[in-house]
Amino acid sequence: EAILQAMKIAKPHRISARLVSSALPESLVFTKSIDLPQMKTEEINKAVPYQAGELFPIPPQEMYIDWHIVGSLPGEKSIDVLVVATPKVIVDSLVETIKIAGLELVSLETKPVAAMRALILPNDSGPYLLLDIGAKTSSIICFDQATIKLTSTISTSADELTQNFQENIKVLA
């Protein structure tokens, strides 16, 4: 109901689109770049969940896992694979909420991927370190060789910085 109400009162015009693209917050997604030996797609499909079980704190059967080959490592017979995983309960809840609202989910990505796509030119391979300061948490995104290498969430936030700043201003006043 809240989603539909927000669509009705949106300014300058109500939102009538029924197709939804959404992004999952970095704090709910695991992103890691891994090196694998050169192998076929079918072999990568088997290797990635095994690797994910070692990389991420949730069992692979409880996560949706996706991967993408982002390049070959120079001078080596290995490939660089970006692995993204998120708990199934998070995605299933989002999909169900969108469905209940009578909308259709057409794409789902992570906020770090969306941020890098928005901020970095397509031919720019980096390196970059992006600090995304949010109200309650902040995200760090390591980008190099045209892909995200690692993401992490830290507890330092805009609310905390504002509170600390205001306390120090009161002391000086």
C-alpha positions as CSV (number, residue, x, y, z in Angstrom):
1,E,0.0,0.0,0.0
2,A,2.8,2.4,0.8
3,I,4.5,1.8,-2.5
4,L,1.3,2.4,-4.5
5,Q,0.5,5.5,-2.4
6,A,4.0,6.9,-3.1
7,M,3.5,6.3,-6.8
8,K,0.2,8.2,-6.7
9,I,1.6,11.3,-4.9
10,A,5.0,11.4,-6.7
11,K,5.8,14.9,-8.0
12,P,5.8,16.4,-10.5
13,H,3.7,13.5,-12.0
14,R,2.3,10.3,-10.5
15,I,4.2,7.2,-11.5
16,S,2.3,4.9,-13.8
17,A,5.1,2.5,-14.8
18,R,4.6,-1.1,-13.6
19,L,8.1,-2.4,-14.4
20,V,10.6,-2.2,-11.5
21,S,14.4,-2.1,-11.5
22,S,15.8,-2.3,-8.0
23,A,19.2,-2.5,-6.2
24,L,20.1,-4.4,-3.1
25,P,22.1,-2.5,-0.5
26,E,25.7,-3.5,-0.2
27,S,25.3,-4.5,3.4
28,L,23.0,-7.3,2.3
29,V,25.2,-8.5,-0.6
30,F,28.5,-10.3,-0.7
31,T,30.8,-9.3,-3.6
32,K,34.3,-10.7,-4.2
33,S,36.6,-11.1,-7.2
34,I,38.2,-14.5,-7.4
35,D,40.9,-16.1,-9.6
36,L,40.1,-19.4,-11.2
37,P,42.1,-21.5,-13.6
38,Q,41.0,-21.3,-17.3
39,M,37.9,-23.5,-17.5
40,K,34.6,-24.0,-19.3
41,T,31.4,-22.3,-18.2
42,E,30.0,-25.6,-16.8
43,E,33.1,-26.0,-14.7
44,I,32.8,-22.4,-13.4
45,N,29.1,-23.1,-12.5
46,K,30.4,-25.9,-10.2
47,A,33.4,-24.1,-8.9
48,V,31.8,-20.8,-7.9
49,P,29.3,-22.2,-5.3
50,Y,32.2,-24.2,-3.8
51,Q,34.4,-21.0,-3.6
52,A,31.4,-19.0,-2.3
53,G,31.1,-21.5,0.6
54,E,34.6,-20.5,1.6
55,L,34.3,-16.8,0.9
56,F,31.0,-15.9,2.4
57,P,29.5,-16.5,5.9
58,I,26.2,-18.1,4.7
59,P,25.9,-21.6,3.2
60,P,25.7,-21.6,-0.6
61,Q,22.3,-23.3,-0.6
62,E,20.8,-20.3,1.4
63,M,22.1,-17.7,-1.2
64,Y,21.4,-16.7,-4.7
65,I,24.8,-16.6,-6.4
66,D,25.8,-15.0,-9.7
67,W,29.1,-14.6,-11.4
68,H,30.7,-13.0,-14.4
69,I,34.1,-13.4,-16.0
70,V,35.7,-10.0,-16.0
71,G,39.0,-10.8,-17.6
72,S,42.1,-12.9,-17.8
73,L,45.0,-12.2,-15.5
74,P,48.0,-10.9,-17.4
75,G,50.7,-13.6,-18.0
76,E,48.8,-16.3,-16.3
77,K,46.4,-19.1,-17.4
78,S,43.7,-18.0,-15.0
79,I,40.5,-15.9,-15.2
80,D,39.2,-13.1,-12.9
81,V,35.6,-13.9,-11.9
82,L,33.3,-11.5,-10.0
83,V,31.1,-13.4,-7.6
84,V,28.0,-11.8,-6.1
85,A,25.8,-13.5,-3.5
86,T,22.9,-12.5,-1.3
87,P,20.6,-14.4,1.1
88,K,17.6,-15.9,-0.7
89,V,15.3,-14.6,2.1
90,I,16.2,-11.0,1.1
91,V,15.6,-11.4,-2.6
92,D,12.5,-13.5,-2.1
93,S,11.1,-10.9,0.2
94,L,11.8,-8.1,-2.3
95,V,10.3,-10.0,-5.2
96,E,7.1,-10.8,-3.1
97,T,6.7,-7.2,-2.0
98,I,6.9,-6.0,-5.6
99,K,4.5,-8.7,-6.7
100,I,2.0,-7.8,-4.0
101,A,2.1,-4.2,-5.1
102,G,1.0,-5.4,-8.6
103,L,4.4,-4.5,-10.2
104,E,6.9,-6.6,-12.1
105,L,10.6,-6.8,-11.2
106,V,12.6,-6.7,-14.4
107,S,16.1,-6.2,-13.1
108,L,18.0,-6.5,-9.8
109,E,21.5,-5.4,-9.1
110,T,23.6,-4.4,-6.2
111,K,24.1,-0.7,-5.2
112,P,27.9,-1.0,-5.6
113,V,27.5,-2.1,-9.2
114,A,25.0,0.7,-9.8
115,A,27.3,3.3,-8.2
116,M,30.3,2.2,-10.3
117,R,28.3,2.2,-13.5
118,A,27.1,5.7,-12.7
119,L,30.5,7.1,-11.7
120,I,33.1,5.4,-13.9
121,L,33.3,5.8,-17.7
122,P,33.0,2.5,-19.6
123,N,36.6,2.4,-20.8
124,D,38.1,3.4,-17.5
125,S,39.7,0.4,-15.7
126,G,40.6,2.2,-12.5
127,P,41.8,1.8,-9.8
128,Y,39.3,3.5,-7.6
129,L,38.2,3.3,-4.0
130,L,34.7,4.6,-3.5
131,L,33.4,5.5,0.0
132,D,29.6,5.8,0.0
133,I,28.6,7.4,3.3
134,G,25.0,6.5,4.2
135,A,22.8,7.6,7.1
136,K,23.4,4.4,9.2
137,T,26.3,2.7,7.5
138,S,28.9,3.4,4.9
139,S,30.2,1.2,2.0
140,I,33.7,0.9,0.6
141,I,34.0,-0.3,-2.9
142,C,37.3,-1.4,-4.4
143,F,37.3,-1.1,-8.2
144,D,40.3,-2.1,-10.4
145,Q,40.9,-3.6,-13.8
146,A,37.4,-2.6,-14.9
147,T,35.6,-4.5,-12.2
148,I,34.6,-4.5,-8.5
149,K,37.3,-6.4,-6.6
150,L,35.8,-6.2,-3.1
151,T,33.0,-4.4,-1.1
152,S,32.6,-3.9,2.6
153,T,30.3,-2.2,5.0
154,I,31.5,-0.1,8.0
155,S,29.5,1.2,10.9
156,T,30.7,4.8,10.5
157,S,27.8,6.9,9.0
158,A,26.6,10.3,8.2
159,D,24.4,10.4,11.3
160,E,27.4,9.6,13.5
161,L,29.5,12.2,11.8
162,T,26.8,14.8,12.1
163,Q,26.3,14.0,15.8
164,N,30.1,14.2,16.5
165,F,30.3,17.5,14.6
166,Q,27.4,19.0,16.5
167,E,28.8,18.0,19.9
168,N,32.1,19.6,19.0
169,I,30.4,22.8,17.8
170,K,28.5,23.1,21.1
171,V,31.8,22.9,23.0
172,L,33.3,25.7,21.0
173,A,30.2,28.0,21.1
